[in-house]
Amino acid sequence: MPLNSRQKGAAGEREWAGFVRDTWGVNAYRGRQYHGRDDAPDVVSDLDGLHFEVKRVERLNIHDAWLQCFADATPEQVPTVAFRRNRGEWMLTLKAADAERFAMCLLDGIRGGASAHSAPQPHEVAP
């Protein structure tokens, strides 16, 4: 991967962490920056139950990105791809079947604690 692509990816991860902090008021930071391992998640946050794969590219193969996210997420996490183009808005991709779990994890994180309704269910096999 060219250095410029790595720098853009790292910048995208920092931007997404900033979006999570500024928009949802939840602690978030770049995973590799603090964990230093290649297997560290792109962004670590207080949104328990969510796994973010962050992409900052002009041409995204969303299926490949989602499969990577799915492979990296634990069975208890909702795999979610956050992505944007230059001068574009952040967008999310997740399985429609995971939308309710995503919403509950997001609300629980914003409220600062888990609710009785948010027990994560393991995700199924990737399509």
C-alpha positions as CSV (number, residue, x, y, z in Angstrom):
1,M,0.0,0.0,0.0
2,P,1.5,3.4,-1.0
3,L,2.4,5.7,1.8
4,N,-0.1,8.3,0.6
5,S,-2.9,5.6,0.9
6,R,-1.8,4.7,4.4
7,Q,-1.7,8.4,5.4
8,K,-5.2,8.9,4.0
9,G,-6.5,5.8,5.8
10,A,-5.0,6.9,9.1
11,A,-6.5,10.4,8.5
12,G,-9.9,8.8,7.8
13,E,-9.7,6.8,11.0
14,R,-8.9,10.0,13.0
15,E,-11.7,11.8,11.2
16,W,-14.3,9.1,12.0
17,A,-13.2,9.0,15.6
18,G,-13.7,12.7,15.7
19,F,-17.1,12.4,14.1
20,V,-18.2,9.8,16.8
21,R,-16.9,12.1,19.6
22,D,-18.4,15.3,18.2
23,T,-21.7,14.0,16.9
24,W,-22.6,11.2,19.4
25,G,-20.6,12.5,22.4
26,V,-18.9,9.1,22.8
27,N,-15.2,8.5,23.5
28,A,-13.5,7.2,20.4
29,Y,-9.9,7.0,19.1
30,R,-7.8,5.4,16.4
31,G,-7.1,1.8,17.4
32,R,-3.6,1.3,15.8
33,Q,-2.5,4.7,17.1
34,Y,-2.9,3.4,20.7
35,H,-2.6,-0.3,20.4
36,G,0.2,-0.4,17.8
37,R,-0.8,-3.8,16.3
38,D,-2.0,-4.5,12.8
39,D,-4.9,-6.5,14.2
40,A,-6.1,-3.5,16.3
41,P,-9.5,-2.2,15.2
42,D,-9.6,1.0,13.0
43,V,-11.5,2.9,15.7
44,V,-12.1,2.0,19.3
45,S,-15.1,3.6,21.0
46,D,-17.3,3.4,24.0
47,L,-20.1,2.0,21.7
48,D,-19.9,-1.5,23.0
49,G,-21.2,-4.0,20.6
50,L,-20.1,-2.1,17.4
51,H,-17.1,-2.8,15.2
52,F,-16.1,-0.1,12.7
53,E,-14.1,-0.6,9.6
54,V,-13.2,2.9,8.3
55,K,-12.6,3.6,4.6
56,R,-11.6,7.0,3.2
57,V,-11.4,6.4,-0.6
58,E,-12.9,7.7,-3.8
59,R,-13.8,4.3,-5.1
60,L,-14.9,1.8,-2.5
61,N,-15.7,-1.8,-3.1
62,I,-18.3,-1.9,-0.3
63,H,-18.7,-5.7,-0.5
64,D,-15.0,-6.3,0.1
65,A,-14.9,-3.7,2.8
66,W,-17.9,-5.3,4.6
67,L,-16.4,-8.8,4.3
68,Q,-13.2,-7.4,5.9
69,C,-15.2,-5.8,8.7
70,F,-17.3,-9.0,9.2
71,A,-14.1,-11.0,9.5
72,D,-12.5,-8.6,12.0
73,A,-15.6,-8.2,14.2
74,T,-16.2,-10.5,17.2
75,P,-19.5,-12.6,17.1
76,E,-21.0,-10.2,19.7
77,Q,-20.3,-7.0,17.6
78,V,-22.3,-5.5,14.8
79,P,-19.9,-5.1,11.8
80,T,-20.2,-1.6,10.4
81,V,-18.3,0.1,7.6
82,A,-17.9,3.9,7.9
83,F,-16.8,5.5,4.7
84,R,-16.6,8.8,2.9
85,R,-15.2,10.4,-0.3
86,N,-13.2,13.6,-0.4
87,R,-15.5,16.5,0.5
88,G,-18.3,13.9,1.1
89,E,-20.3,13.0,4.2
90,W,-19.7,10.0,6.4
91,M,-21.9,7.0,5.5
92,L,-22.5,3.7,7.2
93,T,-23.1,0.2,5.8
94,L,-24.4,-2.7,7.9
95,K,-26.7,-5.6,7.5
96,A,-30.3,-4.6,7.6
97,A,-30.9,-7.4,10.1
98,D,-28.4,-5.7,12.4
99,A,-30.1,-2.2,12.3
100,E,-32.0,-2.7,15.6
101,R,-28.9,-3.9,17.4
102,F,-26.8,-1.0,15.9
103,A,-29.4,1.5,17.1
104,M,-29.6,0.0,20.6
105,C,-25.8,-0.1,20.9
106,L,-25.6,3.5,19.7
107,L,-28.3,4.7,22.2
108,D,-26.7,2.8,25.0
109,G,-23.4,4.4,24.3
110,I,-24.9,7.9,24.1
111,R,-26.7,7.3,27.4
112,G,-23.6,6.0,28.9
113,G,-24.7,2.5,29.9
114,A,-26.3,-0.7,28.7
115,S,-30.0,-1.2,28.7
116,A,-31.9,-4.5,29.2
117,H,-32.9,-4.4,25.6
118,S,-29.4,-4.3,24.1
119,A,-27.9,-7.7,24.8
120,P,-25.9,-8.3,21.6
121,Q,-26.7,-11.3,19.5
122,P,-24.0,-13.0,17.5
123,H,-23.9,-12.1,13.8
124,E,-24.4,-14.8,11.3
125,V,-22.4,-16.0,8.4
126,A,-21.4,-13.3,5.8
127,P,-23.4,-13.3,2.6
